[in-house]
């Protein structure tokens, strides 16, 4: 019998895969450009991968999983490795869009992707949430 954590990880992988497949289908429908998954770009000592990439346009999208659950991307060593990868990709001319898993298939992500893929101006950022606006006002009062 499998332990609960193994089953939980398997279900999470299935959800992640379903989200990725939906993302690719939406990219095809919205932009006509299908991203490459796990695109490799190498250096003499590293063999990095980008979650989704449009190599001809030097555009990539990275999904930062586990941000609120102590995942690899938020631990010191993982954050350091990600920063090195993103910096190297930038030096090679890549433009990297970073999103959380829940943002992957959002209209905002597709608007930003359209901007990167077409070279157009970015859309205006969304207004801050009420809670953030209240916190900012309280911080000013202190």
C-alpha positions in Angstrom: 0.0 0.0 0.0 1.3 3.4 -0.9 1.8 6.0 1.8 -0.4 9.2 1.7 2.5 11.5 0.8 3.4 9.3 -2.3 -0.3 9.4 -3.5 -0.4 13.2 -2.8 2.7 13.8 -4.9 1.3 11.6 -7.7 -1.9 13.6 -7.7 0.0 16.9 -7.7 2.1 15.7 -10.7 -1.1 14.9 -12.6 -2.6 18.3 -11.9 0.6 20.0 -13.0 0.7 18.0 -16.2 -3.0 18.8 -16.9 -2.3 22.6 -16.3 0.7 22.4 -18.7 -1.3 20.6 -21.4 -4.0 23.2 -21.1 -1.4 26.0 -21.3 0.0 24.5 -24.5 -3.5 24.2 -26.0 -4.3 27.8 -25.1 -1.0 29.0 -26.6 -1.8 27.2 -29.8 -5.3 28.8 -29.9 -4.3 32.3 -28.9 -0.9 32.8 -30.5 -0.6 29.9 -33.0 2.8 29.3 -31.4 3.4 26.1 -29.5 6.1 26.3 -26.8 8.8 23.8 -26.3 8.6 22.1 -22.9 11.7 21.7 -20.8 13.9 23.5 -23.4 17.6 22.9 -22.7 20.1 25.6 -22.9 23.6 24.7 -21.9 26.8 26.3 -20.7 30.2 24.6 -20.5 29.3 23.4 -16.9 25.5 23.6 -16.7 22.6 22.0 -18.6 19.6 24.1 -17.6 16.0 23.8 -18.8 13.3 26.4 -19.2 9.8 25.2 -18.4 8.2 26.6 -21.6 10.2 28.3 -24.4 9.8 29.8 -27.8 13.4 29.5 -28.9 13.0 31.4 -32.2 11.7 34.4 -30.2 14.1 33.9 -27.2 11.0 34.0 -24.9 10.6 31.6 -22.0 8.1 31.1 -19.2 9.1 29.6 -15.9 6.6 28.3 -13.4 7.7 28.8 -9.8 6.1 26.0 -7.9 6.0 25.6 -4.1 6.3 29.3 -3.4 4.0 29.0 -0.4 4.9 25.5 0.7 8.6 25.8 1.2 9.4 24.5 -2.2 12.7 24.4 -4.0 12.3 27.9 -5.5 12.0 29.6 -2.0 14.9 27.9 -0.2 18.2 29.7 -0.3 20.1 27.2 -2.5 17.2 26.8 -4.9 16.6 30.5 -5.2 20.4 31.0 -5.8 20.4 28.4 -8.6 17.3 29.9 -10.2 18.8 33.4 -10.1 22.0 32.0 -11.8 19.9 30.3 -14.5 17.7 33.4 -15.2 20.7 35.7 -15.2 22.6 33.5 -17.7 19.5 33.2 -19.9 19.1 37.0 -19.9 22.8 37.4 -20.9 22.1 35.0 -23.8 19.2 37.3 -24.9 16.3 35.4 -23.4 13.3 37.2 -21.9 11.9 35.1 -19.1 8.4 35.5 -17.7 8.0 34.0 -14.2 4.6 32.9 -12.9 3.1 30.9 -10.0 1.3 27.7 -10.9 -2.1 29.4 -10.3 -1.2 32.1 -12.8 -0.1 29.8 -15.6 -3.4 29.9 -17.5 -4.6 33.3 -16.5 -5.6 36.1 -18.9 -2.8 38.3 -17.4 -0.1 35.7 -18.3 -1.3 35.4 -21.8 -1.4 39.2 -22.2 2.2 39.4 -21.0 3.2 36.5 -23.3 1.6 38.3 -26.2 3.6 41.4 -25.4 6.9 39.3 -25.3 6.1 37.3 -28.4 5.1 40.3 -30.5 7.3 43.0 -29.1 4.3 45.2 -28.2 3.9 47.4 -25.1 3.0 45.5 -21.9 -0.5 45.8 -20.6 -1.1 47.9 -17.5 -0.7 46.0 -14.3 -3.8 45.1 -12.4 -4.8 47.3 -9.5 -3.6 46.2 -6.0 -5.9 44.1 -4.0 -7.9 45.8 -1.3 -5.9 44.2 1.5 -2.6 45.4 0.0 -4.0 48.9 -0.5 -5.1 49.1 3.1 -1.7 47.8 4.3 0.0 50.5 2.3 -2.2 53.2 3.8 -1.6 52.0 7.3 2.2 51.8 6.7 2.1 55.5 5.6 0.3 56.4 8.7 2.9 54.8 10.9 
